[in-house]
Amino acid sequence: MSDIHNPKTDPDPASNTEKDPDDWVTGDEPMTGAQGSYLKTLSEQAKEPDAFAEDLSKAEASKRIDALREKLKM
């Protein structure tokens, strides 16, 4: 039996899959098209149009998506 960690057999596989957006290596890059589309939709649903901006970074878009999902109880 090997002592090497195998994420496929980890009893809590999500424990290390979510990083704080501030710690992302690519967090300063422009948000992706999918993030932009989803953020736009969420901002409209939450009636917070100012939550969407085209010049957001990936990290900032992720934080805003999380905040809007929380507000919308998603």
PyMOL CGO cylinders between C-alpha atoms (Angstrom):
from pymol import cmd
from pymol.cgo import CYLINDER

trace = [
    CYLINDER, 0.00, 0.00, 0.00, 1.38, 3.39, -0.95, 0.3, 1, 1, 1, 1, 1, 1,
    CYLINDER, 1.38, 3.39, -0.95, 1.57, 6.40, 1.37, 0.3, 1, 1, 1, 1, 1, 1,
    CYLINDER, 1.57, 6.40, 1.37, 1.04, 8.78, -1.55, 0.3, 1, 1, 1, 1, 1, 1,
    CYLINDER, 1.04, 8.78, -1.55, -2.13, 10.86, -1.25, 0.3, 1, 1, 1, 1, 1, 1,
    CYLINDER, -2.13, 10.86, -1.25, -4.75, 9.92, -3.81, 0.3, 1, 1, 1, 1, 1, 1,
    CYLINDER, -4.75, 9.92, -3.81, -7.45, 12.60, -4.20, 0.3, 1, 1, 1, 1, 1, 1,
    CYLINDER, -7.45, 12.60, -4.20, -9.77, 10.04, -5.81, 0.3, 1, 1, 1, 1, 1, 1,
    CYLINDER, -9.77, 10.04, -5.81, -9.92, 8.05, -2.56, 0.3, 1, 1, 1, 1, 1, 1,
    CYLINDER, -9.92, 8.05, -2.56, -10.02, 11.08, -0.25, 0.3, 1, 1, 1, 1, 1, 1,
    CYLINDER, -10.02, 11.08, -0.25, -13.10, 10.87, 2.02, 0.3, 1, 1, 1, 1, 1, 1,
    CYLINDER, -13.10, 10.87, 2.02, -13.52, 14.66, 1.74, 0.3, 1, 1, 1, 1, 1, 1,
    CYLINDER, -13.52, 14.66, 1.74, -12.58, 15.37, -1.90, 0.3, 1, 1, 1, 1, 1, 1,
    CYLINDER, -12.58, 15.37, -1.90, -13.83, 18.97, -1.85, 0.3, 1, 1, 1, 1, 1, 1,
    CYLINDER, -13.83, 18.97, -1.85, -11.61, 19.92, 1.06, 0.3, 1, 1, 1, 1, 1, 1,
    CYLINDER, -11.61, 19.92, 1.06, -8.81, 21.21, -1.14, 0.3, 1, 1, 1, 1, 1, 1,
    CYLINDER, -8.81, 21.21, -1.14, -10.64, 22.08, -4.35, 0.3, 1, 1, 1, 1, 1, 1,
    CYLINDER, -10.64, 22.08, -4.35, -11.81, 25.57, -3.40, 0.3, 1, 1, 1, 1, 1, 1,
    CYLINDER, -11.81, 25.57, -3.40, -9.22, 28.28, -3.08, 0.3, 1, 1, 1, 1, 1, 1,
    CYLINDER, -9.22, 28.28, -3.08, -9.81, 31.83, -2.03, 0.3, 1, 1, 1, 1, 1, 1,
    CYLINDER, -9.81, 31.83, -2.03, -9.94, 33.90, -5.24, 0.3, 1, 1, 1, 1, 1, 1,
    CYLINDER, -9.94, 33.90, -5.24, -7.27, 36.18, -3.75, 0.3, 1, 1, 1, 1, 1, 1,
    CYLINDER, -7.27, 36.18, -3.75, -4.89, 33.19, -3.84, 0.3, 1, 1, 1, 1, 1, 1,
    CYLINDER, -4.89, 33.19, -3.84, -5.50, 32.29, -7.50, 0.3, 1, 1, 1, 1, 1, 1,
    CYLINDER, -5.50, 32.29, -7.50, -2.42, 32.45, -9.71, 0.3, 1, 1, 1, 1, 1, 1,
    CYLINDER, -2.42, 32.45, -9.71, -4.56, 33.75, -12.59, 0.3, 1, 1, 1, 1, 1, 1,
    CYLINDER, -4.56, 33.75, -12.59, -6.85, 35.89, -10.41, 0.3, 1, 1, 1, 1, 1, 1,
    CYLINDER, -6.85, 35.89, -10.41, -5.59, 39.14, -11.91, 0.3, 1, 1, 1, 1, 1, 1,
    CYLINDER, -5.59, 39.14, -11.91, -6.44, 38.07, -15.45, 0.3, 1, 1, 1, 1, 1, 1,
    CYLINDER, -6.44, 38.07, -15.45, -9.66, 39.38, -17.03, 0.3, 1, 1, 1, 1, 1, 1,
    CYLINDER, -9.66, 39.38, -17.03, -12.77, 37.39, -16.14, 0.3, 1, 1, 1, 1, 1, 1,
    CYLINDER, -12.77, 37.39, -16.14, -13.75, 34.65, -18.53, 0.3, 1, 1, 1, 1, 1, 1,
    CYLINDER, -13.75, 34.65, -18.53, -16.68, 34.93, -20.91, 0.3, 1, 1, 1, 1, 1, 1,
    CYLINDER, -16.68, 34.93, -20.91, -18.60, 32.39, -18.85, 0.3, 1, 1, 1, 1, 1, 1,
    CYLINDER, -18.60, 32.39, -18.85, -18.02, 34.39, -15.66, 0.3, 1, 1, 1, 1, 1, 1,
    CYLINDER, -18.02, 34.39, -15.66, -19.15, 37.58, -17.38, 0.3, 1, 1, 1, 1, 1, 1,
    CYLINDER, -19.15, 37.58, -17.38, -22.31, 36.00, -18.70, 0.3, 1, 1, 1, 1, 1, 1,
    CYLINDER, -22.31, 36.00, -18.70, -23.19, 34.40, -15.37, 0.3, 1, 1, 1, 1, 1, 1,
    CYLINDER, -23.19, 34.40, -15.37, -22.41, 37.56, -13.40, 0.3, 1, 1, 1, 1, 1, 1,
    CYLINDER, -22.41, 37.56, -13.40, -24.57, 39.63, -15.76, 0.3, 1, 1, 1, 1, 1, 1,
    CYLINDER, -24.57, 39.63, -15.76, -27.47, 37.21, -15.30, 0.3, 1, 1, 1, 1, 1, 1,
    CYLINDER, -27.47, 37.21, -15.30, -27.11, 37.12, -11.52, 0.3, 1, 1, 1, 1, 1, 1,
    CYLINDER, -27.11, 37.12, -11.52, -26.81, 40.90, -11.25, 0.3, 1, 1, 1, 1, 1, 1,
    CYLINDER, -26.81, 40.90, -11.25, -30.06, 41.27, -13.20, 0.3, 1, 1, 1, 1, 1, 1,
    CYLINDER, -30.06, 41.27, -13.20, -31.84, 38.66, -11.08, 0.3, 1, 1, 1, 1, 1, 1,
    CYLINDER, -31.84, 38.66, -11.08, -30.64, 40.33, -7.86, 0.3, 1, 1, 1, 1, 1, 1,
    CYLINDER, -30.64, 40.33, -7.86, -31.56, 43.78, -9.22, 0.3, 1, 1, 1, 1, 1, 1,
    CYLINDER, -31.56, 43.78, -9.22, -27.97, 44.92, -8.67, 0.3, 1, 1, 1, 1, 1, 1,
    CYLINDER, -27.97, 44.92, -8.67, -26.80, 46.07, -12.11, 0.3, 1, 1, 1, 1, 1, 1,
    CYLINDER, -26.80, 46.07, -12.11, -23.72, 47.71, -10.59, 0.3, 1, 1, 1, 1, 1, 1,
    CYLINDER, -23.72, 47.71, -10.59, -22.41, 44.28, -9.56, 0.3, 1, 1, 1, 1, 1, 1,
    CYLINDER, -22.41, 44.28, -9.56, -21.49, 43.71, -13.21, 0.3, 1, 1, 1, 1, 1, 1,
    CYLINDER, -21.49, 43.71, -13.21, -18.57, 45.48, -14.85, 0.3, 1, 1, 1, 1, 1, 1,
    CYLINDER, -18.57, 45.48, -14.85, -16.79, 44.38, -18.01, 0.3, 1, 1, 1, 1, 1, 1,
    CYLINDER, -16.79, 44.38, -18.01, -13.31, 45.11, -16.67, 0.3, 1, 1, 1, 1, 1, 1,
    CYLINDER, -13.31, 45.11, -16.67, -13.37, 42.77, -13.65, 0.3, 1, 1, 1, 1, 1, 1,
    CYLINDER, -13.37, 42.77, -13.65, -10.59, 40.30, -12.91, 0.3, 1, 1, 1, 1, 1, 1,
    CYLINDER, -10.59, 40.30, -12.91, -11.32, 36.58, -12.57, 0.3, 1, 1, 1, 1, 1, 1,
    CYLINDER, -11.32, 36.58, -12.57, -10.96, 36.83, -8.80, 0.3, 1, 1, 1, 1, 1, 1,
    CYLINDER, -10.96, 36.83, -8.80, -13.25, 39.85, -8.42, 0.3, 1, 1, 1, 1, 1, 1,
    CYLINDER, -13.25, 39.85, -8.42, -15.87, 38.31, -10.71, 0.3, 1, 1, 1, 1, 1, 1,
    CYLINDER, -15.87, 38.31, -10.71, -15.80, 35.13, -8.64, 0.3, 1, 1, 1, 1, 1, 1,
    CYLINDER, -15.80, 35.13, -8.64, -16.30, 37.06, -5.40, 0.3, 1, 1, 1, 1, 1, 1,
    CYLINDER, -16.30, 37.06, -5.40, -19.21, 39.00, -6.87, 0.3, 1, 1, 1, 1, 1, 1,
    CYLINDER, -19.21, 39.00, -6.87, -20.80, 35.81, -8.23, 0.3, 1, 1, 1, 1, 1, 1,
    CYLINDER, -20.80, 35.81, -8.23, -20.52, 34.22, -4.78, 0.3, 1, 1, 1, 1, 1, 1,
    CYLINDER, -20.52, 34.22, -4.78, -22.06, 37.29, -3.11, 0.3, 1, 1, 1, 1, 1, 1,
    CYLINDER, -22.06, 37.29, -3.11, -24.96, 37.41, -5.56, 0.3, 1, 1, 1, 1, 1, 1,
    CYLINDER, -24.96, 37.41, -5.56, -25.58, 33.67, -5.26, 0.3, 1, 1, 1, 1, 1, 1,
    CYLINDER, -25.58, 33.67, -5.26, -25.70, 34.13, -1.48, 0.3, 1, 1, 1, 1, 1, 1,
    CYLINDER, -25.70, 34.13, -1.48, -28.15, 36.99, -1.82, 0.3, 1, 1, 1, 1, 1, 1,
    CYLINDER, -28.15, 36.99, -1.82, -30.32, 34.96, -4.19, 0.3, 1, 1, 1, 1, 1, 1,
    CYLINDER, -30.32, 34.96, -4.19, -30.01, 31.90, -1.93, 0.3, 1, 1, 1, 1, 1, 1,
    CYLINDER, -30.01, 31.90, -1.93, -28.60, 29.74, -4.72, 0.3, 1, 1, 1, 1, 1, 1,
]
cmd.load_cgo(trace, "trace")
